Amino acid sequence: MLRSHLPDLTPLRENAAYRRLYTGFTLSNVGSQMAVVAIGLQVYDITGSTASVGLVGFFALVPLVVMGLYGGSLSDHHDRRTVALVANLVAWLTSIACAVQAWLGNDEVWVLYVLVALWNGAFGVSSPARTSIYPRILPREQLPAANALGVFAMSAAMMVGPLLAGLLVDWGGFRTAYTVDALVTMAALWGLWRLESLPPEPHSEGGASRAGFASVVDGFRFLRTAPNVRMTFVADIAAMLLAQPRVIFPAAGAVILGGGARTVGYLYAAAAVGAVLATLVSGRLGAVRRQGLAIMVSIVGWGLGVLGLGVALLGAGGWLTPQQALWGALAAMAFAGGADAVSAVFRTTILQSAAPDRMRGRLQGVFIVVVAGGPRVGELLGGVVAERIGEGWMAVAGGVACIIAIGVLSLRHRHFLRYDARHPTP
């Protein structure tokens, strides 16, 4: 009975190409998460402003949206291996630039904003190409297991990366954290280099014949006729816009909870710990048929976790001791992270199973815009709100708003709650 709940390792055991990609991106994701925390800390160190940290999300958003959509189009019209390889090379060079500016003692925040924009543009091209590779090298019945393993790897990176960032920044400064990021990012290049060519599959349907604006428009037209796929985006947007807590982590560590960079690393890592624990018992997720319902329930869990974080921050120094507030905040983020991991597995599975291959790249581009761009907008809005009402009240209000929004969406889109994984329809 215990074995049936453990992660399904079949894709790793049976597919060498998937195993290399998985290993490479797991290691590079650790570096990326280190860089995310280090940049937030460096911006806060230079400016002392939560709103300035929120602006990191703004400078990430535009290139992420533009290149995510265009990158999805490139993936549908060109060799997906080549697209992912070139984009990851750009990301690696950006990681090197981050290390260089830190070693040179940069104290200009605009330099960090430019580097964030470059990295997110590369990520916007790489992610849809990489994600749309998996349905080409794995059978459909292995996709839930592969997505659970992917969420586990990302969650482990989000746990280890922030902890390493906090420790490395405390020990050797920002330059040490960025240098380690540049070194481990090379692992993704290795996995892609060993992959065989993956040119587009031939199809007879109409549409744009090459990558470009017309091709991107074709993807959005398809979404108009795909209510189940569309709802995976809408539900996640509601969660990320209304309840995005990461922007308040630097202030929580530096002012509210105390502990500085290490506490910030703990808060980032707590959500990842919850996600890791959730995916460690993911063996049964492949048997879940009502995946739309599972997504909505999971996002409500995310909202409850963010609400709990706000309560812990409000109680710090009041009805809670500093230690109680810290543990409460960590427990709330762990619960939120576990709920988000389950939601991510099913959102990705619906997109990969229900969408035709000719559209997967473009839809994965939309997916990455939502998954990565939504939090950036949420951070920008959250930073402004936190400056006005405080970090604790911002988290409480965001959690409540998220729960209400998901309730309204569930009532208005009951078809999504009835989505059947055995008969996937877009």
Salt bridges, closest charged atoms under 4 A:
ASP76 OD1 - ARG80 NH2 3.13
ASP76 OD2 - ARG362 NE 2.71
ASP170 OD2 - ARG262 NE 3.24
GLU201 OE2 - ARG136 NE 3.41
GLU205 OE1 - HIS203 ND1 3.52
GLU205 OE1 - ARG358 NE 3.73
ASP218 OD1 - ARG221 NH1 3.37
ASP236 OD1 - ARG347 NH2 3.54
ASP340 OD1 - ARG347 NH2 3.95
ASP357 OD1 - ARG80 NH1 3.30
ASP357 OD1 - ARG360 NH1 3.13
GLU379 OE2 - ARG246 NH2 2.69
ASP420 OD2 - ARG289 NH2 2.49
